């Protein structure tokens, strides 16, 4: 298994100008690695809905590469989105799934059937153009650049080490984070989009 921080470290040199959308625990970790915060779209608290939102960004901005760092717990809450993404075939969409086998943000409860689910297989069978599975950093690092040059939608499942946050929800220390509205406004400015 790979540490999520190492996934981000290896991915970052290949990011280019991609819009990156992290969800769950990865959203907080991603901030330590991002070198282009204006092109980060954080949707904290949207568990189960970030994948659909990321698809909307990819469809709405077809000339921009969109990279989602998803979590398997969140994806399982809205698994039908795989079929929707495959049906829309967004060529600019790269769906990275960080699979830690648990709900890390709520205390580490196990994800049902975590050891037996083949998320990459599900995405491929749903109709993604390509799907990959990684559980070692060296292989992932050797292929990530080529994967990001493929036509999407592409799905990349990565087994990561659980980093469990055991504090009860509501008692965690809040880290400074831009509001969704502020995040969207900053991204709109970066892309030169005007409107409400």
MARTOR-96155 format. One record per atom (N, C-alpha, C): residue number from 1; residue in one letter; atom name; x, y, z. Coordinates in nm, 2 decimals. Example, Ala and Ser with C-alpha at 12.3 -4.5 7.8 and 13.67 -1.06 7.14 Angstrom:
REM MARTOR-96155
> 1/a/N/1.32/-0.57/0.78
> 1/a/CA/1.23/-0.45/0.78
> 1/a/C/1.32/-0.33/0.78
> 2/s/N/1.28/-0.22/0.71
> 2/s/CA/1.37/-0.11/0.71
> 2/s/C/1.29/0.00/0.79
END
This chain:
REM MARTOR-96155
> 1/x/N/0.08/-0.12/0.00
> 1/x/CA/0.00/0.00/0.00
> 1/x/C/0.09/0.13/0.00
> 2/x/N/0.03/0.23/-0.04
> 2/x/CA/0.10/0.36/-0.06
> 2/x/C/0.04/0.46/0.03
> 3/x/N/0.13/0.55/0.08
> 3/x/CA/0.08/0.67/0.16
> 3/x/C/0.02/0.77/0.06
> 4/x/N/-0.09/0.83/0.10
> 4/x/CA/-0.16/0.93/0.01
> 4/x/C/-0.07/1.04/-0.02
> 5/x/N/0.01/1.08/0.08
> 5/x/CA/0.11/1.19/0.06
> 5/x/C/0.21/1.16/-0.06
> 6/x/N/0.25/1.03/-0.07
> 6/x/CA/0.34/0.99/-0.17
> 6/x/C/0.27/0.99/-0.31
> 7/x/N/0.14/0.96/-0.31
> 7/x/CA/0.06/0.97/-0.43
> 7/x/C/0.06/1.11/-0.48
> 8/x/N/0.03/1.20/-0.40
> 8/x/CA/0.03/1.34/-0.43
> 8/x/C/0.17/1.39/-0.48
> 9/x/N/0.27/1.35/-0.41
> 9/x/CA/0.41/1.39/-0.44
> 9/x/C/0.45/1.35/-0.58
> 10/x/N/0.41/1.22/-0.61
> 10/x/CA/0.45/1.17/-0.74
> 10/x/C/0.36/1.23/-0.85
> 11/x/N/0.23/1.25/-0.82
> 11/x/CA/0.14/1.31/-0.92
> 11/x/C/0.18/1.46/-0.96
> 12/x/N/0.22/1.53/-0.86
> 12/x/CA/0.24/1.68/-0.87
> 12/x/C/0.32/1.72/-1.00
> 13/x/N/0.43/1.66/-1.03
> 13/x/CA/0.51/1.70/-1.14
> 13/x/C/0.44/1.68/-1.28
> 14/x/N/0.33/1.60/-1.28
> 14/x/CA/0.26/1.57/-1.40
> 14/x/C/0.13/1.65/-1.41
> 15/x/N/0.10/1.73/-1.31
> 15/x/CA/-0.03/1.80/-1.30
> 15/x/C/-0.05/1.90/-1.41
> 16/x/N/0.05/1.97/-1.45
> 16/x/CA/0.04/2.07/-1.55
> 16/x/C/-0.06/2.18/-1.50
> 17/x/N/-0.16/2.21/-1.59
> 17/x/CA/-0.26/2.31/-1.55
> 17/x/C/-0.39/2.25/-1.52
> 18/x/N/-0.39/2.12/-1.48
> 18/x/CA/-0.52/2.06/-1.45
> 18/x/C/-0.59/2.12/-1.33
> 19/x/N/-0.72/2.12/-1.34
> 19/x/CA/-0.80/2.15/-1.22
> 19/x/C/-0.81/2.03/-1.14
> 20/x/N/-0.77/2.04/-1.01
> 20/x/CA/-0.77/1.92/-0.92
> 20/x/C/-0.88/1.94/-0.82
> 21/x/N/-0.96/1.83/-0.80
> 21/x/CA/-1.07/1.83/-0.71
> 21/x/C/-1.05/1.72/-0.61
> 22/x/N/-1.00/1.75/-0.49
> 22/x/CA/-0.98/1.65/-0.39
> 22/x/C/-1.10/1.64/-0.30
> 23/x/N/-1.13/1.52/-0.25
> 23/x/CA/-1.24/1.50/-0.16
> 23/x/C/-1.20/1.42/-0.03
> 24/x/N/-1.28/1.43/0.07
> 24/x/CA/-1.25/1.36/0.20
> 24/x/C/-1.11/1.40/0.26
> 25/x/N/-1.05/1.30/0.32
> 25/x/CA/-0.92/1.33/0.39
> 25/x/C/-0.82/1.38/0.29
> 26/x/N/-0.83/1.33/0.16
> 26/x/CA/-0.73/1.38/0.06
> 26/x/C/-0.74/1.53/0.04
> 27/x/N/-0.85/1.59/0.06
> 27/x/CA/-0.87/1.73/0.04
> 27/x/C/-0.78/1.81/0.13
> 28/x/N/-0.77/1.77/0.26
> 28/x/CA/-0.68/1.83/0.35
> 28/x/C/-0.53/1.81/0.32
> 29/x/N/-0.50/1.68/0.28
> 29/x/CA/-0.36/1.65/0.26
> 29/x/C/-0.31/1.72/0.13
> 30/x/N/-0.40/1.73/0.03
> 30/x/CA/-0.36/1.78/-0.10
> 30/x/C/-0.31/1.92/-0.09
> 31/x/N/-0.36/2.00/0.01
> 31/x/CA/-0.31/2.14/0.02
> 31/x/C/-0.16/2.15/0.05
> 32/x/N/-0.10/2.05/0.11
> 32/x/CA/0.04/2.05/0.14
> 32/x/C/0.12/2.03/0.01
> 33/x/N/0.06/1.98/-0.10
> 33/x/CA/0.14/1.95/-0.22
> 33/x/C/0.10/2.03/-0.34
> 34/x/N/-0.01/2.10/-0.33
> 34/x/CA/-0.06/2.17/-0.45
> 34/x/C/0.03/2.29/-0.47
> 35/x/N/0.07/2.31/-0.60
> 35/x/CA/0.15/2.43/-0.64
> 35/x/C/0.07/2.53/-0.72
> 36/x/N/-0.06/2.51/-0.73
> 36/x/CA/-0.15/2.60/-0.81
> 36/x/C/-0.29/2.60/-0.74
> 37/x/N/-0.29/2.66/-0.62
> 37/x/CA/-0.41/2.67/-0.55
> 37/x/C/-0.53/2.73/-0.62
> 38/x/N/-0.50/2.82/-0.71
> 38/x/CA/-0.61/2.88/-0.79
> 38/x/C/-0.68/2.78/-0.87
> 39/x/N/-0.62/2.67/-0.91
> 39/x/CA/-0.68/2.57/-0.99
> 39/x/C/-0.73/2.44/-0.91
> 40/x/N/-0.73/2.46/-0.78
> 40/x/CA/-0.79/2.36/-0.69
> 40/x/C/-0.93/2.39/-0.66
> 41/x/N/-1.02/2.29/-0.66
> 41/x/CA/-1.16/2.31/-0.63
> 41/x/C/-1.19/2.21/-0.52
> 42/x/N/-1.19/2.26/-0.40
> 42/x/CA/-1.22/2.18/-0.28
> 42/x/C/-1.36/2.19/-0.25
> 43/x/N/-1.42/2.07/-0.23
> 43/x/CA/-1.57/2.06/-0.20
> 43/x/C/-1.59/1.98/-0.07
> 44/x/N/-1.51/2.02/0.03
> 44/x/CA/-1.52/1.95/0.16
> 44/x/C/-1.66/1.94/0.21
> 45/x/N/-1.70/1.82/0.27
> 45/x/CA/-1.83/1.80/0.32
> 45/x/C/-1.93/1.75/0.22
> 46/x/N/-1.88/1.72/0.09
> 46/x/CA/-1.97/1.68/-0.01
> 46/x/C/-1.96/1.53/-0.04
> 47/x/N/-1.94/1.45/0.07
> 47/x/CA/-1.92/1.31/0.06
> 47/x/C/-2.03/1.24/-0.02
> 48/x/N/-1.99/1.17/-0.12
> 48/x/CA/-2.09/1.10/-0.21
> 48/x/C/-2.13/1.19/-0.33
> 49/x/N/-2.10/1.32/-0.32
> 49/x/CA/-2.15/1.40/-0.43
> 49/x/C/-2.04/1.47/-0.51
> 50/x/N/-1.91/1.46/-0.46
> 50/x/CA/-1.80/1.52/-0.53
> 50/x/C/-1.78/1.47/-0.67
> 51/x/N/-1.80/1.34/-0.68
> 51/x/CA/-1.77/1.28/-0.81
> 51/x/C/-1.87/1.34/-0.92
> 52/x/N/-1.99/1.35/-0.89
> 52/x/CA/-2.09/1.41/-0.98
> 52/x/C/-2.05/1.56/-1.01
> 53/x/N/-2.01/1.63/-0.90
> 53/x/CA/-1.97/1.77/-0.92
> 53/x/C/-1.85/1.78/-1.01
> 54/x/N/-1.75/1.69/-0.99
> 54/x/CA/-1.63/1.69/-1.08
> 54/x/C/-1.67/1.66/-1.22
> 55/x/N/-1.76/1.57/-1.24
> 55/x/CA/-1.81/1.54/-1.38
> 55/x/C/-1.87/1.67/-1.44
> 56/x/N/-1.95/1.74/-1.36
> 56/x/CA/-2.00/1.87/-1.41
> 56/x/C/-1.90/1.97/-1.45
> 57/x/N/-1.79/1.98/-1.37
> 57/x/CA/-1.68/2.07/-1.41
> 57/x/C/-1.62/2.02/-1.54
> 58/x/N/-1.59/1.89/-1.55
> 58/x/CA/-1.53/1.84/-1.68
> 58/x/C/-1.62/1.87/-1.80
> 59/x/N/-1.75/1.85/-1.78
> 59/x/CA/-1.84/1.87/-1.90
> 59/x/C/-1.85/2.02/-1.93
> 60/x/N/-1.85/2.10/-1.82
> 60/x/CA/-1.87/2.25/-1.84
> 60/x/C/-1.74/2.31/-1.89
> 61/x/N/-1.63/2.25/-1.87
> 61/x/CA/-1.50/2.31/-1.91
> 61/x/C/-1.42/2.20/-2.00
> 62/x/N/-1.47/2.17/-2.11
> 62/x/CA/-1.41/2.06/-2.19
> 62/x/C/-1.27/2.08/-2.24
> 63/x/N/-1.22/2.20/-2.23
> 63/x/CA/-1.09/2.23/-2.28
> 63/x/C/-0.99/2.23/-2.16
> 64/x/N/-1.04/2.20/-2.04
> 64/x/CA/-0.95/2.19/-1.92
> 64/x/C/-0.94/2.05/-1.87
> 65/x/N/-0.82/2.00/-1.84
> 65/x/CA/-0.80/1.87/-1.78
> 65/x/C/-0.85/1.88/-1.63
> 66/x/N/-0.94/1.78/-1.60
> 66/x/CA/-1.00/1.78/-1.46
> 66/x/C/-0.96/1.65/-1.40
> 67/x/N/-0.89/1.66/-1.28
> 67/x/CA/-0.85/1.54/-1.20
> 67/x/C/-0.92/1.54/-1.07
> 68/x/N/-0.99/1.43/-1.05
> 68/x/CA/-1.06/1.41/-0.92
> 68/x/C/-0.98/1.31/-0.83
> 69/x/N/-0.95/1.35/-0.71
> 69/x/CA/-0.90/1.25/-0.61
> 69/x/C/-1.02/1.21/-0.52
> 70/x/N/-1.08/1.10/-0.55
> 70/x/CA/-1.20/1.05/-0.48
> 70/x/C/-1.16/0.95/-0.37
> 71/x/N/-1.25/0.91/-0.29
> 71/x/CA/-1.23/0.81/-0.18
> 71/x/C/-1.34/0.71/-0.20
> 72/x/N/-1.30/0.58/-0.17
> 72/x/CA/-1.40/0.47/-0.20
> 72/x/C/-1.52/0.48/-0.11
> 73/x/N/-1.51/0.53/0.01
> 73/x/CA/-1.63/0.54/0.09
> 73/x/C/-1.73/0.64/0.03
> 74/x/N/-1.68/0.75/-0.03
> 74/x/CA/-1.76/0.85/-0.09
> 74/x/C/-1.82/0.79/-0.22
> 75/x/N/-1.74/0.72/-0.30
> 75/x/CA/-1.78/0.67/-0.43
> 75/x/C/-1.90/0.57/-0.40
> 76/x/N/-1.88/0.49/-0.30
> 76/x/CA/-1.99/0.39/-0.27
> 76/x/C/-2.12/0.45/-0.24
> 77/x/N/-2.12/0.57/-0.19
> 77/x/CA/-2.25/0.64/-0.16
> 77/x/C/-2.32/0.68/-0.28
> 78/x/N/-2.26/0.68/-0.40
> 78/x/CA/-2.32/0.72/-0.52
> 78/x/C/-2.26/0.64/-0.64
> 79/x/N/-2.26/0.51/-0.63
> 79/x/CA/-2.19/0.43/-0.72
> 79/x/C/-2.24/0.44/-0.86
> 80/x/N/-2.37/0.48/-0.88
> 80/x/CA/-2.42/0.49/-1.01
> 80/x/C/-2.36/0.60/-1.09
> 81/x/N/-2.28/0.69/-1.03
> 81/x/CA/-2.21/0.79/-1.10
> 81/x/C/-2.11/0.74/-1.20
> 82/x/N/-2.06/0.62/-1.18
> 82/x/CA/-1.97/0.55/-1.27
> 82/x/C/-2.03/0.54/-1.41
> 83/x/N/-2.16/0.49/-1.41
> 83/x/CA/-2.23/0.47/-1.53
> 83/x/C/-2.26/0.61/-1.60
> 84/x/N/-2.29/0.71/-1.52
> 84/x/CA/-2.31/0.84/-1.58
> 84/x/C/-2.19/0.90/-1.64
> 85/x/N/-2.07/0.88/-1.57
> 85/x/CA/-1.95/0.93/-1.63
> 85/x/C/-1.92/0.86/-1.76
> 86/x/N/-1.93/0.73/-1.76
> 86/x/CA/-1.90/0.65/-1.88
> 86/x/C/-1.99/0.68/-1.99
> 87/x/N/-2.12/0.71/-1.96
> 87/x/CA/-2.21/0.75/-2.06
> 87/x/C/-2.18/0.88/-2.13
> 88/x/N/-2.13/0.97/-2.05
> 88/x/CA/-2.10/1.11/-2.10
> 88/x/C/-1.96/1.11/-2.17
> 89/x/N/-1.87/1.02/-2.14
> 89/x/CA/-1.74/1.01/-2.20
> 89/x/C/-1.66/1.14/-2.20
> 90/x/N/-1.64/1.21/-2.09
> 90/x/CA/-1.56/1.33/-2.09
> 90/x/C/-1.42/1.30/-2.11
> 91/x/N/-1.36/1.34/-2.23
> 91/x/CA/-1.23/1.31/-2.27
> 91/x/C/-1.12/1.38/-2.17
> 92/x/N/-1.17/1.48/-2.09
> 92/x/CA/-1.08/1.55/-2.01
> 92/x/C/-1.08/1.51/-1.86
> 93/x/N/-1.14/1.40/-1.83
> 93/x/CA/-1.17/1.36/-1.69
> 93/x/C/-1.08/1.24/-1.65
> 94/x/N/-1.02/1.26/-1.53
> 94/x/CA/-0.92/1.16/-1.48
> 94/x/C/-0.97/1.14/-1.33
> 95/x/N/-1.02/1.02/-1.30
> 95/x/CA/-1.08/0.98/-1.18
> 95/x/C/-0.98/0.90/-1.10
> 96/x/N/-0.91/0.96/-1.00
> 96/x/CA/-0.82/0.88/-0.91
> 96/x/C/-0.90/0.85/-0.79
> 97/x/N/-0.89/0.72/-0.75
> 97/x/CA/-0.96/0.67/-0.63
> 97/x/C/-0.86/0.63/-0.53
> 98/x/N/-0.86/0.70/-0.41
> 98/x/CA/-0.77/0.66/-0.30
> 98/x/C/-0.84/0.57/-0.21
> 99/x/N/-0.81/0.44/-0.21
> 99/x/CA/-0.88/0.33/-0.14
> 99/x/C/-0.81/0.29/-0.02
> 100/x/N/-0.86/0.33/0.10
> 100/x/CA/-0.79/0.30/0.23
> 100/x/C/-0.87/0.19/0.30
> 101/x/N/-0.98/0.15/0.25
> 101/x/CA/-1.06/0.04/0.31
> 101/x/C/-1.14/0.08/0.43
> 102/x/N/-1.15/0.21/0.46
> 102/x/CA/-1.23/0.25/0.58
> 102/x/C/-1.28/0.39/0.56
> 103/x/N/-1.37/0.43/0.65
> 103/x/CA/-1.41/0.57/0.66
> 103/x/C/-1.32/0.65/0.75
> 104/x/N/-1.21/0.70/0.70
> 104/x/CA/-1.11/0.76/0.78
> 104/x/C/-1.15/0.88/0.86
> 105/x/N/-1.24/0.96/0.80
> 105/x/CA/-1.28/1.09/0.86
> 105/x/C/-1.38/1.07/0.97
> 106/x/N/-1.44/0.96/0.99
> 106/x/CA/-1.54/0.94/1.10
> 106/x/C/-1.49/0.84/1.20
> 107/x/N/-1.37/0.80/1.20
> 107/x/CA/-1.32/0.71/1.31
> 107/x/C/-1.26/0.58/1.26
> 108/x/N/-1.26/0.55/1.13
> 108/x/CA/-1.20/0.43/1.08
> 108/x/C/-1.29/0.31/1.06
> 109/x/N/-1.42/0.33/1.06
> 109/x/CA/-1.51/0.22/1.04
> 109/x/C/-1.48/0.15/0.90
> 110/x/N/-1.48/0.02/0.90
> 110/x/CA/-1.45/-0.05/0.77
> 110/x/C/-1.55/-0.02/0.66
> 111/x/N/-1.50/-0.01/0.54
> 111/x/CA/-1.59/0.00/0.42
> 111/x/C/-1.64/-0.14/0.40
> 112/x/N/-1.77/-0.17/0.38
> 112/x/CA/-1.82/-0.30/0.35
> 112/x/C/-1.75/-0.37/0.23
> 113/x/N/-1.71/-0.49/0.25
> 113/x/CA/-1.65/-0.58/0.15
> 113/x/C/-1.52/-0.52/0.09
> 114/x/N/-1.45/-0.44/0.17
> 114/x/CA/-1.34/-0.36/0.12
> 114/x/C/-1.23/-0.44/0.06
> 115/x/N/-1.21/-0.56/0.10
> 115/x/CA/-1.10/-0.64/0.05
> 115/x/C/-1.13/-0.71/-0.08
> 116/x/N/-1.26/-0.71/-0.13
> 116/x/CA/-1.29/-0.78/-0.24
> 116/x/C/-1.35/-0.69/-0.36
> 117/x/N/-1.36/-0.56/-0.34
> 117/x/CA/-1.42/-0.48/-0.44
> 117/x/C/-1.31/-0.44/-0.54
> 118/x/N/-1.33/-0.46/-0.67
> 118/x/CA/-1.24/-0.41/-0.77
> 118/x/C/-1.30/-0.29/-0.84
> 119/x/N/-1.26/-0.17/-0.78
> 119/x/CA/-1.32/-0.05/-0.83
> 119/x/C/-1.28/-0.02/-0.98
> 120/x/N/-1.16/-0.05/-1.01
> 120/x/CA/-1.11/-0.03/-1.15
> 120/x/C/-1.19/-0.12/-1.25
> 121/x/N/-1.22/-0.24/-1.20
> 121/x/CA/-1.30/-0.33/-1.29
> 121/x/C/-1.44/-0.28/-1.30
> 122/x/N/-1.49/-0.22/-1.20
> 122/x/CA/-1.63/-0.17/-1.21
> 122/x/C/-1.63/-0.05/-1.30
> 123/x/N/-1.53/0.04/-1.30
> 123/x/CA/-1.53/0.15/-1.39
> 123/x/C/-1.51/0.11/-1.53
> 124/x/N/-1.42/0.01/-1.55
> 124/x/CA/-1.40/-0.04/-1.69
> 124/x/C/-1.53/-0.10/-1.75
> 125/x/N/-1.59/-0.18/-1.67
> 125/x/CA/-1.71/-0.25/-1.71
> 125/x/C/-1.83/-0.15/-1.73
> 126/x/N/-1.83/-0.04/-1.66
> 126/x/CA/-1.93/0.07/-1.67
> 126/x/C/-1.91/0.14/-1.81
> 127/x/N/-1.78/0.14/-1.86
> 127/x/CA/-1.76/0.21/-1.98
> 127/x/C/-1.65/0.31/-1.99
> 128/x/N/-1.57/0.33/-1.88
> 128/x/CA/-1.46/0.42/-1.88
> 128/x/C/-1.36/0.37/-1.99
> 129/x/N/-1.29/0.46/-2.06
> 129/x/CA/-1.20/0.42/-2.17
> 129/x/C/-1.09/0.34/-2.12
> 130/x/N/-1.04/0.37/-2.00
> 130/x/CA/-0.93/0.29/-1.94
> 130/x/C/-0.94/0.29/-1.79
> 131/x/N/-0.89/0.19/-1.73
> 131/x/CA/-0.89/0.18/-1.58
> 131/x/C/-0.77/0.10/-1.53
> 132/x/N/-0.71/0.15/-1.42
> 132/x/CA/-0.59/0.10/-1.37
> 132/x/C/-0.60/0.07/-1.22
> 133/x/N/-0.52/-0.02/-1.17
> 133/x/CA/-0.51/-0.05/-1.02
> 133/x/C/-0.36/-0.04/-0.98
> 134/x/N/-0.33/0.02/-0.87
> 134/x/CA/-0.20/0.03/-0.82
> 134/x/C/-0.20/0.00/-0.67
> 135/x/N/-0.09/-0.07/-0.62
> 135/x/CA/-0.07/-0.09/-0.48
> 135/x/C/0.07/-0.07/-0.44
> 136/x/N/0.16/-0.02/-0.54
> 136/x/CA/0.29/0.01/-0.51
> 136/x/C/0.33/0.14/-0.58
> 137/x/N/0.41/0.22/-0.51
> 137/x/CA/0.44/0.36/-0.56
> 137/x/C/0.53/0.36/-0.69
> 138/x/N/0.62/0.27/-0.69
> 138/x/CA/0.71/0.27/-0.81
> 138/x/C/0.64/0.25/-0.94
> 139/x/N/0.55/0.15/-0.94
> 139/x/CA/0.47/0.13/-1.06
> 139/x/C/0.38/0.24/-1.10
> 140/x/N/0.31/0.30/-0.99
> 140/x/CA/0.23/0.42/-1.02
> 140/x/C/0.31/0.53/-1.07
> 141/x/N/0.42/0.56/-1.01
> 141/x/CA/0.51/0.67/-1.06
> 141/x/C/0.56/0.65/-1.20
> 142/x/N/0.58/0.53/-1.24
> 142/x/CA/0.63/0.50/-1.38
> 142/x/C/0.52/0.52/-1.48
> 143/x/N/0.39/0.51/-1.44
> 143/x/CA/0.28/0.52/-1.54
> 143/x/C/0.19/0.64/-1.53
> 144/x/N/0.20/0.72/-1.42
> 144/x/CA/0.11/0.83/-1.41
> 144/x/C/0.12/0.93/-1.52
> 145/x/N/0.23/0.96/-1.57
> 145/x/CA/0.25/1.06/-1.68
> 145/x/C/0.18/1.01/-1.80
> 146/x/N/0.19/0.89/-1.84
> 146/x/CA/0.13/0.83/-1.96
> 146/x/C/-0.02/0.83/-1.94
> 147/x/N/-0.07/0.79/-1.82
> 147/x/CA/-0.21/0.79/-1.79
> 147/x/C/-0.28/0.92/-1.81
> 148/x/N/-0.21/1.03/-1.77
> 148/x/CA/-0.26/1.16/-1.78
> 148/x/C/-0.26/1.22/-1.92
> 149/x/N/-0.19/1.15/-2.01
> 149/x/CA/-0.19/1.19/-2.15
> 149/x/C/-0.29/1.11/-2.24
> 150/x/N/-0.36/1.01/-2.17
> 150/x/CA/-0.46/0.94/-2.24
> 150/x/C/-0.59/1.02/-2.25
> 151/x/N/-0.68/0.98/-2.34
> 151/x/CA/-0.81/1.04/-2.36
> 151/x/C/-0.90/0.98/-2.25
> 152/x/N/-0.97/1.06/-2.18
> 152/x/CA/-1.06/1.02/-2.07
> 152/x/C/-1.19/0.97/-2.12
> 153/x/N/-1.28/0.92/-2.03
> 153/x/CA/-1.25/0.92/-1.89
> 153/x/C/-1.16/0.80/-1.85
> 154/x/N/-1.07/0.83/-1.76
> 154/x/CA/-0.98/0.73/-1.71
> 154/x/C/-1.00/0.71/-1.56
> 155/x/N/-0.99/0.59/-1.51
> 155/x/CA/-1.01/0.56/-1.37
> 155/x/C/-0.88/0.50/-1.32
> 156/x/N/-0.84/0.55/-1.20
> 156/x/CA/-0.71/0.50/-1.14
> 156/x/C/-0.74/0.47/-0.99
> 157/x/N/-0.74/0.34/-0.96
> 157/x/CA/-0.76/0.30/-0.82
> 157/x/C/-0.63/0.27/-0.75
> 158/x/N/-0.61/0.33/-0.64
> 158/x/CA/-0.48/0.32/-0.57
> 158/x/C/-0.51/0.28/-0.43
> 159/x/N/-0.45/0.17/-0.39
> 159/x/CA/-0.46/0.12/-0.25
> 159/x/C/-0.37/0.21/-0.16
> 160/x/N/-0.42/0.28/-0.06
> 160/x/CA/-0.34/0.36/0.02
> 160/x/C/-0.36/0.32/0.17
> 161/x/N/-0.26/0.36/0.25
> 161/x/CA/-0.26/0.33/0.39
> 161/x/C/-0.37/0.42/0.46
> 162/x/N/-0.45/0.36/0.55
> 162/x/CA/-0.55/0.43/0.62
> 162/x/C/-0.48/0.53/0.71
> 163/x/N/-0.53/0.65/0.71
> 163/x/CA/-0.48/0.76/0.80
> 163/x/C/-0.61/0.80/0.88
> 164/x/N/-0.64/0.73/0.99
> 164/x/CA/-0.77/0.75/1.05
> 164/x/C/-0.77/0.87/1.14
> 165/x/N/-0.88/0.94/1.13
> 165/x/CA/-0.90/1.06/1.22
> 165/x/C/-1.00/1.01/1.33
> 166/x/N/-0.96/0.98/1.45
> 166/x/CA/-1.04/0.92/1.55
> 166/x/C/-1.13/1.02/1.63
> 167/x/N/-1.10/1.14/1.61
> 167/x/CA/-1.18/1.24/1.69
> 167/x/C/-1.33/1.24/1.64
> 168/x/N/-1.42/1.25/1.73
> 168/x/CA/-1.56/1.25/1.69
> 168/x/C/-1.59/1.37/1.60
> 169/x/N/-1.67/1.36/1.50
> 169/x/CA/-1.71/1.47/1.41
> 169/x/C/-1.76/1.58/1.50
> 170/x/N/-1.72/1.70/1.47
> 170/x/CA/-1.77/1.82/1.54
> 170/x/C/-1.67/1.86/1.65
> 171/x/N/-1.58/1.77/1.69
> 171/x/CA/-1.48/1.80/1.79
> 171/x/C/-1.34/1.83/1.73
> 172/x/N/-1.33/1.81/1.60
> 172/x/CA/-1.20/1.83/1.53
> 172/x/C/-1.16/1.98/1.53
> 173/x/N/-1.03/2.00/1.54
> 173/x/CA/-0.99/2.13/1.53
> 173/x/C/-1.00/2.18/1.38
> 174/x/N/-1.06/2.29/1.36
> 174/x/CA/-1.09/2.34/1.22
> 174/x/C/-0.96/2.40/1.17
> 175/x/N/-0.93/2.36/1.04
> 175/x/CA/-0.82/2.42/0.97
> 175/x/C/-0.87/2.53/0.88
> 176/x/N/-0.80/2.63/0.86
> 176/x/CA/-0.85/2.74/0.77
> 176/x/C/-0.87/2.68/0.63
> 177/x/N/-0.98/2.71/0.58
> 177/x/CA/-1.02/2.66/0.45
> 177/x/C/-1.11/2.76/0.38
> 178/x/N/-1.09/2.78/0.25
> 178/x/CA/-1.17/2.87/0.17
> 178/x/C/-1.31/2.81/0.17
> 179/x/N/-1.41/2.89/0.17
> 179/x/CA/-1.55/2.85/0.15
> 179/x/C/-1.57/2.80/0.01
> 180/x/N/-1.67/2.72/-0.02
> 180/x/CA/-1.70/2.67/-0.15
> 180/x/C/-1.72/2.79/-0.25
> 181/x/N/-1.79/2.89/-0.20
> 181/x/CA/-1.82/3.01/-0.28
> 181/x/C/-1.69/3.08/-0.32
> 182/x/N/-1.60/3.09/-0.22
> 182/x/CA/-1.47/3.16/-0.24
> 182/x/C/-1.38/3.07/-0.34
> 183/x/N/-1.38/2.94/-0.32
> 183/x/CA/-1.31/2.85/-0.41
> 183/x/C/-1.35/2.86/-0.55
> 184/x/N/-1.48/2.86/-0.57
> 184/x/CA/-1.54/2.88/-0.71
> 184/x/C/-1.51/3.01/-0.77
> 185/x/N/-1.52/3.12/-0.69
> 185/x/CA/-1.48/3.25/-0.73
> 185/x/C/-1.34/3.26/-0.78
> 186/x/N/-1.25/3.20/-0.70
> 186/x/CA/-1.10/3.21/-0.74
> 186/x/C/-1.08/3.13/-0.87
> 187/x/N/-1.14/3.01/-0.88
> 187/x/CA/-1.12/2.93/-1.00
> 187/x/C/-1.18/3.01/-1.12
> 188/x/N/-1.30/3.07/-1.11
> 188/x/CA/-1.36/3.15/-1.22
> 188/x/C/-1.26/3.26/-1.26
> 189/x/N/-1.20/3.33/-1.17
> 189/x/CA/-1.11/3.43/-1.20
> 189/x/C/-0.99/3.38/-1.28
> 190/x/N/-0.94/3.26/-1.23
> 190/x/CA/-0.82/3.20/-1.29
> 190/x/C/-0.86/3.16/-1.44
> 191/x/N/-0.98/3.12/-1.46
> 191/x/CA/-1.02/3.07/-1.60
> 191/x/C/-1.08/3.18/-1.68
> 192/x/N/-1.10/3.30/-1.62
> 192/x/CA/-1.15/3.41/-1.70
> 192/x/C/-1.30/3.40/-1.72
> 193/x/N/-1.37/3.33/-1.63
> 193/x/CA/-1.51/3.31/-1.64
> 193/x/C/-1.58/3.42/-1.56
> 194/x/N/-1.68/3.49/-1.63
> 194/x/CA/-1.76/3.59/-1.55
> 194/x/C/-1.90/3.54/-1.54
> 195/x/N/-1.96/3.59/-1.44
> 195/x/CA/-2.10/3.55/-1.42
> 195/x/C/-2.13/3.54/-1.27
> 196/x/N/-2.25/3.49/-1.24
> 196/x/CA/-2.29/3.48/-1.10
> 196/x/C/-2.24/3.36/-1.03
END
